[in-house]
Amino acid sequence: MISKAKIDKLICCLCGNPIEPVGTWTQGCNAQPLADGRCCQTCDNTRVIPERIRRYYEEARAAKPKVFDDGMGGTYRPGAVIEVPKWKK
């Protein structure tokens, strides 16, 4: 096992604090899309991941809704309410 004293500490590219090892992983977290480089666990949890989620939903809202053919001459959008005709007795 590697002792913490032998590890050269990386510096977080977002906050400037040393990156603490998590278990045996010493390389920190990917800081993209906020920066190119490595970040600490705190910045990853409080800044990077929320930004990734925000961008995901922003792109999903901007995307055009998909329209599917129902195979019977009609179309529908996922999540749309489809009215079914009532059968006469």
Contacts in CASP RR format, 6 or more apart in sequence:
PFRMAT RR
TARGET T0000
AUTHOR 0000-0000-0000
METHOD contacts of the structure
MODEL  1
MISKAKIDKLICCLCGNPIEPVGTWTQGCNAQPLADGRCCQTCDNTRVIP
ERIRRYYEEARAAKPKVFDDGMGGTYRPGAVIEVPKWKK
1 24 0 8 1.000
2 24 0 8 1.000
2 26 0 8 1.000
4 21 0 8 1.000
7 21 0 8 1.000
7 26 0 8 1.000
9 18 0 8 1.000
9 19 0 8 1.000
9 20 0 8 1.000
10 18 0 8 1.000
10 19 0 8 1.000
10 26 0 8 1.000
10 27 0 8 1.000
10 28 0 8 1.000
10 38 0 8 1.000
11 17 0 8 1.000
11 18 0 8 1.000
11 19 0 8 1.000
12 18 0 8 1.000
12 19 0 8 1.000
12 31 0 8 1.000
12 38 0 8 1.000
12 39 0 8 1.000
12 40 0 8 1.000
12 43 0 8 1.000
13 31 0 8 1.000
13 35 0 8 1.000
13 36 0 8 1.000
13 37 0 8 1.000
13 38 0 8 1.000
13 39 0 8 1.000
14 31 0 8 1.000
14 34 0 8 1.000
14 35 0 8 1.000
14 39 0 8 1.000
14 40 0 8 1.000
14 43 0 8 1.000
14 47 0 8 1.000
14 48 0 8 1.000
15 39 0 8 1.000
15 40 0 8 1.000
15 42 0 8 1.000
15 43 0 8 1.000
17 40 0 8 1.000
17 42 0 8 1.000
18 40 0 8 1.000
19 26 0 8 1.000
19 27 0 8 1.000
19 28 0 8 1.000
19 38 0 8 1.000
19 39 0 8 1.000
19 40 0 8 1.000
19 41 0 8 1.000
20 40 0 8 1.000
20 41 0 8 1.000
22 28 0 8 1.000
22 41 0 8 1.000
27 38 0 8 1.000
28 38 0 8 1.000
28 39 0 8 1.000
28 40 0 8 1.000
28 41 0 8 1.000
28 44 0 8 1.000
29 38 0 8 1.000
29 39 0 8 1.000
29 40 0 8 1.000
29 41 0 8 1.000
29 43 0 8 1.000
29 44 0 8 1.000
29 48 0 8 1.000
30 37 0 8 1.000
30 38 0 8 1.000
30 39 0 8 1.000
30 44 0 8 1.000
30 48 0 8 1.000
31 37 0 8 1.000
31 38 0 8 1.000
31 39 0 8 1.000
31 43 0 8 1.000
31 44 0 8 1.000
31 48 0 8 1.000
32 48 0 8 1.000
33 48 0 8 1.000
33 51 0 8 1.000
33 52 0 8 1.000
33 55 0 8 1.000
34 47 0 8 1.000
34 48 0 8 1.000
34 51 0 8 1.000
39 47 0 8 1.000
39 48 0 8 1.000
65 77 0 8 1.000
65 78 0 8 1.000
66 77 0 8 1.000
66 78 0 8 1.000
67 75 0 8 1.000
67 76 0 8 1.000
67 77 0 8 1.000
68 75 0 8 1.000
68 76 0 8 1.000
68 77 0 8 1.000
68 78 0 8 1.000
69 75 0 8 1.000
70 76 0 8 1.000
76 82 0 8 1.000
END
